[in-house]
């Protein structure tokens, strides 16, 4: 078994060794400075995630190239960028983000990683290439001031959820994860956790919410995402979750 992992580690090390890049800029600025990520940057802006991804982090971002987005069915990207599809776009983008800084060497021995969106991403090494679900990692360890970027050749989509748990459970789980993140000084991560929970509530449980609760949640979410201070945003999102929890 040791020999197997040693061999796998050697393969992964060879694959990633020449791909390391270091930058003092944050994740958003690094992506914005590379024309290959113009579609991703436009999507991050449309989803209102710019300030979050410029936060303290650290975050690990699996960044699809323009060519990766182009593989989606015709009209998909244009549709996702429309305001009425913002919740779906947020879910897709946060599925490409993992809390913490996960470097290429850390992939050895991993079979999955939990995304900020809440769903897991399958990880495996096939013929010396790292696969995330059906996407292939084509460049790794682009280190930024608040995390690391790994480039992938396809957009990965979160699995459809079946709403087997109650909305109150979704909120409880988000707070159980988000509060310790905030208390540890990671307000940006906390914001991502709370935002993902609200996105899930709006996507899966909208029909179960009274109209005034749903509308108030949407307004609170939009207002929170306009805040530049991550501490203030985290508390605004938390209050929105608390209000829904009390109402339901």
N, C-alpha and C positions, 0 to 999 in steps of 0.2 A: 504493500500500500504506500509505504514511504517513497519507494522508487517511482510509483505512478505520479504522486504529487510533485516529486522533484523534477520529473520529466515535464509535467504540465507547467510548472513554474518556469522552467527554462524556455519553453515555447512561448509563454506569455511575455517573458522578459525580452526575448528576441523581437517579438511582434511590436512591443511598445517602446523599446529603447530609444529609437531615433525620433519619436514623435513628441518629445517633451518640449514645451515652450513655457516661458515664465513671463508674466506681465504684472505690473503694479496697478493696472486698471481693474475695475470690477467686471462682473460677468456681462452686464449689459453693454458697457463701453467696448469691451473686447469684441463682442458679437457685432456691434454697430460699426466697428472699424474693419470688418471683413465682408466684402461684397457677397461672399458665399452664403451669408446668413441674413440677407436682406428680407426674405420672406418671414423668417423666424422673428426678426426684430419687429416687423410690421404686426405680426400676430401678438407679440408680447405687449406692444403699445395698445392694440385694440382690446386686449383682455384686461388692461389696467394693471399689469404686473411689473411695470418698469421699476417703480419705487421699491417694491418688495425684493426684486432680484438685484437691486443696488444696495440692499440692506446688509446687515452685518454677516448673515449666514452663519457658518459656511454652507454652501449648497454645491451639489454635484449636478450638473446639467448635461443631459444627453441631447446634443444639438443637431437637429436634422438640417441638412444643406438645402439650398434652393431646389436642387435636383431631387432631393428626397420628397419635398412637398409636391413637386411636379408629378410624382408617381401616383398621387391620389387621383381618384376619378375627376374628370373635367368638371370644373365649377365648384369643387369642394372647398378649396381655399377661399375663393371669393365669397362663398356662402358663410363660412366660419367667421369672416371678418365683418359681417353685418352685425349691427348692435343687437338685433333680436336673438342672435346665436352666441352671445357673449358667455353665457354659462357653460355651454358645450365647449367653447374654445378654451376657457379656463381649465376645464376638466382635462382636456387633451394636453395642454401645456404643462400643467402641474404633474401629469403622469410622466413627463420627461425630467422631473426634478426629484432628487433623493436628498434627504437631510444629511448634513455632514459633508466632509471632504473625502471622497472615495477615489483613491488613486488607482492606476492600472494594476499595480502589484496586488491590490486588495481583492481583485477579482478571483484569484486562485482559491479554489475551495468553495466559492459562493455558487449557489444554485438559483438564488433569487434576491431581489432587493425591494423593499417597500417604498413606494413613491409617495410624494407629498399628497397626491390625489387620493391615496388610500389603498389603491390596488397594488399588487406585486408585479414586478417585472422579472420574467424568466431569464436566467443567465446561463450560458454554456459556452464551452470552447469546442469548435468544430474545425478540424484540419488547420489548427493554428490561428483561427479567427474567432474573435469573441462575438457572440450573438446575443442580442437583447430582444427577446421574442423572435420576430422574423427579421429584425434589422441587424446589420453588421457594423461593428465599430471600425471606422476607417482612420481615425486619428485620436490620440489620447493625451491626457495630462497637459492640457493647456491651462496652466495655473493662473488664477486671477487673485485679486486682493481679497475676495470674499468666497473663494471656492475653486472649483475646477470644471473644465468643459471637456467632454469627450464627444467627438463628431460621429454621427451615424448616418447611414445611407438611406434610411427609410423612416417615415413617421410611425411611431408606435401608438396604438390606440388602446385606451383602457377598456377592460371587459365591461359588457353591459351588466349593471347590477340589478338584482331581482327584488330589492326592497324587502328582504327577509327580517330586517330589524326595524324597530320603531324609530320615528324621528327623534324621540327623546334619547334613545340609546346612541344615535349618531352624535347628538350634542354632548352627551356625557363623555363619550369616547374622545371627542375633539378637545374638550376641556381637560380631560385627564392627560392628554398629550401636550396640549398647548400651554397650560399653566406652568409645568416644570420648565419648559423651554423659555418662557418669559422670565421666570425666576432665576434661571441660569444666565440671563443676560442676552438671550437670543430672541429679541423681539421680532426680527424678520421671519425667523422660522415659525414662531407662534402665529404671526399673521398668515403665513401660508397654510398652516394647519386649520385655523379658523375659517379662512376663505374657502378652503376645499370642502369643509363641512357645510358651509352655507350654499356653496354651489351644488352639492349633493342634495341638500334639502329642497332647493329650487327645482332641481331636475327630476327628482324621484318622488317627492312628497307634496308637490304644489297642490295637487288635488285634495289632499287631506287637510290643508290649512284653510282657516277662514280667510275670506278675501282680504279683510283689513290687515290680518297678520302677515299674509304673503306680500301685500303691497308695502307694508312698513318694513319688512325684512329687505326687500329689494332696494328701497330708498336708503335704508341704513347702510347696506352693503356698498352702494354706489358712493355715498358720502364718505364712508371710511376709506375707500380706495383713492379718494382725492387728497387724503392727508399725507403729507411728506414725512412727518415724524412717525417712526415705526411704533414707538411706545403708545402714542395717541391712537394710531390705527388699531393696534392690538386691543386696546380697551374698548374702542368703538365696536369692533367686531364681537368682542366678548359680550358687551351689553346687548347686541342684537341677538346673539344666541340665547342669552338668559331670558330675553323677552319672549322668544318663540317657545322656549322650554316651559315658561310659566303659562303661556297661552294654550299649550297643547297638553 
